[in-house]
Structure formats: structure tokens, C-alpha cells
């Protein structure tokens, strides 16, 4: 859990620094993709069916990115 001070600092940086919002969105997208990739690899090992990046990308939804952004801020 983030403390309220850390959250306020993050909100200030994202608001004031040019390009910080895009950096935050990129970070969240990368983190979400990495999480989905790890899940897909585990399922692939269990089932024996190979998984591709395209398969993983198809499972990521904008709603998840928005939820993670709201949780971060």
C-alpha cells in the first residue's frame, strides 16, 4: 500500500512534468503485459500448448490499464 504522501507526490509529478503521464501509461501497460505473459507461460507449461505474444496481447483490455492507473494514483 502506498502512503498518502507518496500518492500526492506521484500525482504532482504526473500533473506537472511534461510527458510524465505518457511515461506512467507506458509503465502500467508494460507491467500489465508482463503479468499476462507470466500467466500465459504458466498455463502453457501446464497444458503443453505454446503461447505467442499476440495471444497475450489479445487478453489485455483497456479497462485493466485504467484500473491499475487508478490504483496507482
N, C-alpha and C positions, 0 to 999 in steps of 0.2 A: 504494500500500500504506500502511496505517495503522501507525503505530508502536504498540508495546505500551502506551505511556503514554497516547496518545490513546484507545485502546480501553478502557483501565481507567477513564479519566475519563468516557467515554460510558456505560459500564456503571454507574458510580456515579450519574451524573445520572439515568439511566433508572430505577434502583432507588430512589433517594431522593426525587426530585422528584415530587409528585403530578401525574398527568396526562402525565408525560413519555413513558410507554410508548405512550399513545394518539397522542401527537404523533409519535413515531418510526414507528408503524404508518401514520399518515396520510402522512408524508413518503415512506415506502417505496412505498405504494400510488400516490401521485402520480407518483413517479419512474418506476415500472413502467408506469403508464398513458401517460406522456409518451413513453417509449421505444417502446411498442407503437404509439402514434399516429404517431410519426415513421416507423416501419417500414411501417405501413399506407399512409401518404401516398406514400412512395417506390414501393411496389408498385402503388398506384393510378395514379400517373403513368406507370409502365411499361406497365401493362395497359390503362389507359383506363377502368377500372371505378371508379365513385365508392365511397367508403368512408364509413360513418357511425360515430358514437360507439358505437352499440350493437354494431356488428361488432367494434370494437376491444375493447370491454368483454367480449365473449364469448371473446376469446383469452387473457384474463388468468386465471391459476389461482392458487389459494391457495398451492400448492407453490412457485411462483416468489417470492411475497412472503416465505415462510418462508426460502427460500434466500438472498434478499437481506438479510433481517434477521440471519441467521447470519453472513453475510459482513461485514456492518457491525459486528456485535459480535464 
